[in-house]
Amino acid sequence: MKKFFVTLFVFSLIFSTAIVKNSTKRIDDEIFVLKENIRDLKKNFENTRLEFDYLSSTEKLLQFQNLYFDNELIKFDIQKIQTITRKNNEIEIGQLSFNKNEE
């Protein structure tokens, strides 16, 4: 009877070790996937931050204009921009709308 309990105890230890090992492997896989997602998000954040910091400020845009384009760029009134659409072989000219709700 003593042998039976010792054998049962050893098998239960082996079984519980296998369960714990599989659980930790699954958790390690989930952690790896999350770290990869975080790495991708950090890369996107850095690119977006770089774009925001250097390309969205008006001072930087004016510096780039003066540095690279000299007098090639001209100012244009945004209200004068029109759109050209083709419907049923007819051409329509309309005002440019900035809000999707205005169309």
N, C-alpha and C positions, 0 to 999 in steps of 0.2 A: 504494500500500500504506500509505503514511503517513497519507493521508486516512481510510482505513478504520479504522486504530487510533485516530485522533483522534475520529472519529465514534463508534466503539465506547466509547471512554473517556467521552465526553459523555453518551451514553445510559446507561452504567452509573452515572454520577454522578446523573443525573436519576432513575433507578430507585432507587438507594440513598437519595436524598433523599426520595422518595415513601414508601419503607418506614419511614424514621426519622420522618417527619412523621405517618404513620398510627399508629405505635407511641406517639409522645408524645401524640397526641390521645386514644388509648385509655387511656393512663396518667393523663392529666388528667381524663378522665371518671371513672375509678375513684377518683381522689383526691377529686373533687367528691362522689361518692356516700358515701365514707367520712367526709368532713367533715360532710355532712348527717346521717349516722347518729350521729356523735359529738355534734353539736349537739342532736339529739333526746335522746340519752342524758344529756347534761349537764342538760337541762331536767328530765327525769324525776328525775335525782339531786337537783337543787336542790329540787324539790317534795317528794321523799321525805325529804330532810334537814330541810326546814322542818317537815314533819309530825312527824318524830321529835323534833326539838329542842323544839317548842312544844306539841305535842299529846300526846305520849306520857309526859311527865314527870308524876308524881303531883302535884307542887307546882303546876304550871301548871293541871292539871285542877281542883284544889281552888280555885285563884284564879278560874278561869272560873266554877265553880259559885257561889262567893260573889258574884262580880261580876254575873252574868247571871241566875241562878236563885234567889238568896236562899234561901228555905226551901221551894222547890217540889220539890226532889229529896229522896228519902228513901233510906236504906240498906236493902238487901234481902239476905237470906241467899241466896247463890248455890245452896246445896244444896236449897233449897225450890222452885227453878224446875222446872217440869214441861213436858212436851211433849204436844201433842194431835195425834193422827194419825187419819186416817179411812181404814179399809180395808173394802171391801165393805159400805158403808153402816153400819159399826160404828165407834164412836168409842173410841179407846184412849188412856189417859192414862199416860204413863211418865216416868221420870226423864230429865233433860237430861244427855247425855253430851258431854264435851268432846273425847274422842278418837274418831276414826272406827272404831277397832278394837273399842271397847266395845259397839257396836251389835249 
